[in-house]
Amino acid sequence: MRVASLDLIRGVAVLGILAINIAGFAGPSIGTLSPNLPTPAGMWNEAAYAFAFVLFEGKMRALFAILFGAGIALFIDRAEAQGRDGDLLQARRLGWLLLFGALHYYLLWWGDILFAYAACGLIVLLLHRMAPRLLGAGAAALFLAMHLNGLLASLPMLDAEEAVRLGTANPGQASAVAQYQGYLVAAVQREMSQYTGGFLHILTIKLQDHPLWPLAGVRDGFGEYVPLMTLGLLLQRSGFFAGTWPVRAMVLLGVGSTVAGLSVTLLSLGWLLQRHFPVIAMDTSLRYGLALPHLVTAFGYLTLLVLATPWLGRTRLGGRLAAAGRMAFSNYLGTSLLMTTLFYGWGLDLFGQVDPLAQWLFVFFGWALMLGWSGPWLRHWRRGPLEWLWRCLTEGRLLSNRV
């Protein structure tokens, strides 16, 4: 039996993540950090970027990681209830996801997150039988330590960038910022050359220049993904997603977390927008400084959506969101196929030509497709096409997918 809230929240997350990933698809990748790179964007483009920054940035990734951890717990517990080895099956499941993630990176998009999720999921799998309090405390310590360490290490460059803006930089600071900016210019030039080329050209450059990029994603992300997956696992086993927590407590947690997280994000936006989203400050904020507010906001979203599931799930919109969530794997990879076809040289070759405001047209198009095809597909099939393939590979046998 499916957990209704998980499907609905996963649907929200797979739609929401496109609002952030679109800048990476449209290119160049530096546009994910600032709307004013590689060229000044103007007021309306800054506003479009700011909208996604406040409501979606970091929150959707956090939702996905929490849901992934909940899925690990649900899969293992159901397998063991059937008398099967849940840990072994889950390890096989994550192993196949590693392959899917690697193929996603090499064949489609540099922004793959599946490989890192699978690798971090294996870490969670090794730890999931620890006492819940110990596991939770360890996850919190890892999250805070990794992000605090990254923030402290970034402060000198952050200070240098601000000093250059104010005209008070010493020679060392000016040199460091100039070197960083030179790196960005070169990176943009390389990407424009790479992604306006054909399929084999793009693949060849990936293999030559960044063959181990998926491993770098694990290195950079495990301090976030492992703790959030652990949180999702603990929430699932506590009955959170089944709605067994006291309603009053969940309302307070949902509203309080959402308001608190968004308030800090808005305060940060005020500082960043005043400076037109400086790239070093943005990189520091998105990687480290806003990690906790993003998590708090995501938990608020999560809680409110669990509370809303009983009535929202009965609406047409809720049904479409739940269907998109049941097919999140197919929708995530399908979105990559669609957007790379639109933006890369082997498709419509729009790479680097669509500004942040216009990117929202592609987001709405992607949302319409995900909401439009998922429900009709599931009326005839038990699982999405990639969900079915993943399950067959995990089970080691061909499964029927007809309803």
Residue pairs with C-beta under 8 A, 6 or more apart in sequence:
2 326
3 74
3 241
3 242
4 309
4 313
4 322
5 241
5 242
5 243
5 305
5 306
5 309
6 67
6 70
6 71
6 74
6 241
6 325
7 322
7 323
7 325
7 326
8 305
8 309
8 312
8 313
8 318
8 321
8 322
8 325
9 63
9 67
9 302
9 305
9 306
9 325
10 64
10 67
10 324
10 325
10 326
10 328
11 320
11 321
11 322
11 323
11 324
11 325
11 326
11 328
11 374
12 63
12 301
12 305
12 321
12 325
13 60
13 63
13 64
13 67
13 325
13 328
14 64
14 324
14 325
14 328
14 331
14 332
14 335
14 370
15 321
15 324
15 366
15 367
15 370
15 371
16 55
16 56
16 59
16 60
16 63
17 56
17 60
17 61
17 64
17 332
18 335
18 363
18 366
18 367
19 52
19 55
19 56
19 60
19 360
19 363
20 32
20 52
20 56
20 57
20 60
20 61
21 111
21 335
21 339
22 339
22 359
22 360
22 362
22 363
22 366
23 31
23 32
23 49
23 356
23 359
24 31
24 32
24 109
24 110
24 111
25 109
25 111
25 336
25 339
25 340
25 342
25 343
25 362
26 343
26 350
26 351
26 352
26 353
26 354
26 359
26 362
27 191
27 192
27 195
27 343
27 351
27 352
28 37
28 38
28 187
28 188
28 191
28 192
28 195
28 351
28 352
29 110
29 111
29 187
29 191
30 37
30 38
30 184
30 187
30 188
30 279
31 37
31 38
31 356
33 277
33 279
33 282
33 283
33 286
34 49
34 276
34 277
34 278
34 279
34 282
35 41
35 45
35 46
35 48
35 49
35 277
35 355
35 356
36 46
36 276
36 277
37 184
37 188
37 279
38 184
38 185
38 188
38 352
40 276
41 49
41 355
41 356
44 357
45 355
45 356
45 357
46 273
46 276
46 277
46 356
47 357
48 356
48 357
48 359
48 360
49 277
49 356
50 269
50 273
53 265
53 269
54 262
54 265
54 266
54 269
57 286
57 290
57 294
58 286
58 290
58 291
58 293
58 294
58 295
58 297
58 298
59 261
59 294
59 297
59 298
59 301
60 298
61 113
61 224
61 294
62 224
62 228
62 294
62 295
62 297
62 298
62 299
63 298
63 301
63 302
64 113
64 117
65 117
65 224
65 225
65 228
65 229
65 232
66 228
66 229
66 231
66 232
66 235
66 298
66 299
66 302
67 232
68 117
68 121
68 225
68 229
68 232
69 121
69 124
69 228
69 229
69 230
69 231
69 232
69 233
69 234
69 235
69 236
70 232
70 233
70 235
70 236
70 241
71 232
72 90
72 121
72 124
72 125
72 128
72 229
72 232
72 233
73 128
73 232
73 233
73 236
73 237
74 236
75 86
75 89
75 90
75 93
76 86
76 87
76 89
76 90
76 128
77 86
77 237
78 86
79 85
79 86
79 89
79 90
80 86
87 125
89 394
89 395
90 121
90 125
91 122
91 125
92 393
92 394
92 396
93 390
93 394
94 118
94 121
94 122
94 125
95 118
96 390
96 393
96 394
97 114
97 115
97 117
97 118
97 121
97 390
98 115
98 118
98 119
100 114
100 118
100 333
100 386
100 390
101 112
101 113
101 114
101 115
101 116
101 117
101 118
101 214
102 112
102 115
102 214
104 112
104 114
104 115
104 333
104 336
105 112
105 115
105 206
105 213
105 214
106 203
106 206
106 207
107 203
108 333
108 336
108 337
108 340
109 336
109 339
109 340
110 206
110 210
110 213
112 214
112 217
112 336
113 217
113 221
114 332
115 214
115 217
115 218
116 214
116 217
116 218
116 221
116 222
116 225
117 225
117 229
119 218
119 222
120 218
120 221
120 222
120 225
120 226
120 229
121 229
123 222
123 226
124 226
124 229
124 230
124 233
127 135
127 138
127 230
128 135
128 233
130 138
132 234
132 237
132 238
135 230
135 233
135 234
136 230
136 231
136 234
138 230
139 226
139 227
139 230
139 231
140 227
142 223
142 226
142 227
143 223
143 224
143 227
143 228
143 291
143 295
144 292
145 223
146 222
146 223
146 224
147 223
147 224
147 287
147 288
147 291
147 292
148 288
150 223
150 287
150 288
151 284
151 288
151 289
154 280
154 283
154 284
154 287
154 288
155 284
156 176
157 176
157 177
157 180
157 280
157 284
158 280
158 281
158 284
159 173
160 169
160 172
160 173
160 174
160 176
160 177
160 280
161 177
161 278
161 279
161 280
161 281
162 278
162 281
163 169
163 170
163 173
164 173
164 174
164 177
165 275
165 278
169 177
177 280
180 279
180 280
184 279
190 205
190 209
191 351
191 352
192 351
192 352
194 201
194 202
194 205
195 202
195 343
195 344
195 345
195 351
195 352
196 344
196 345
196 349
196 351
196 352
197 205
197 345
197 346
198 345
198 346
199 344
199 346
201 345
202 344
202 345
202 346
206 213
210 216
220 287
224 291
228 295
235 241
238 244
238 245
239 245
240 306
241 306
243 306
243 307
243 309
243 310
247 307
250 303
250 306
250 307
251 307
253 299
253 300
253 303
254 300
254 302
254 303
254 304
254 307
255 300
255 304
256 300
257 296
257 297
257 299
257 300
257 303
258 297
258 300
258 301
258 304
259 300
260 293
260 296
260 297
260 300
261 293
261 294
261 295
261 296
261 297
261 298
261 299
261 300
262 297
264 290
264 293
264 296
265 290
265 293
265 294
265 297
268 285
268 289
268 290
268 293
272 278
272 281
272 282
272 285
275 281
305 312
309 318
311 318
312 318
312 321
313 319
313 322
319 375
320 371
320 372
320 374
320 375
321 371
323 371
323 374
323 375
323 377
323 378
324 331
324 370
324 371
324 374
326 374
326 378
326 383
326 384
326 387
327 374
327 377
327 378
327 383
327 384
327 387
329 384
329 386
329 387
329 390
330 384
330 385
330 386
330 387
331 370
331 374
331 384
333 386
334 369
334 370
335 366
335 370
338 366
338 369
339 362
339 366
340 347
341 347
341 348
342 348
342 350
342 362
343 349
343 350
343 351
343 354
344 351
345 351
354 362
374 384
377 384
377 385
378 384
378 403
379 403
380 402
380 403
381 388
381 401
381 402
381 403
382 388
382 400
382 401
382 402
382 403
383 391
383 401
388 399
388 401
391 399
392 398
392 399
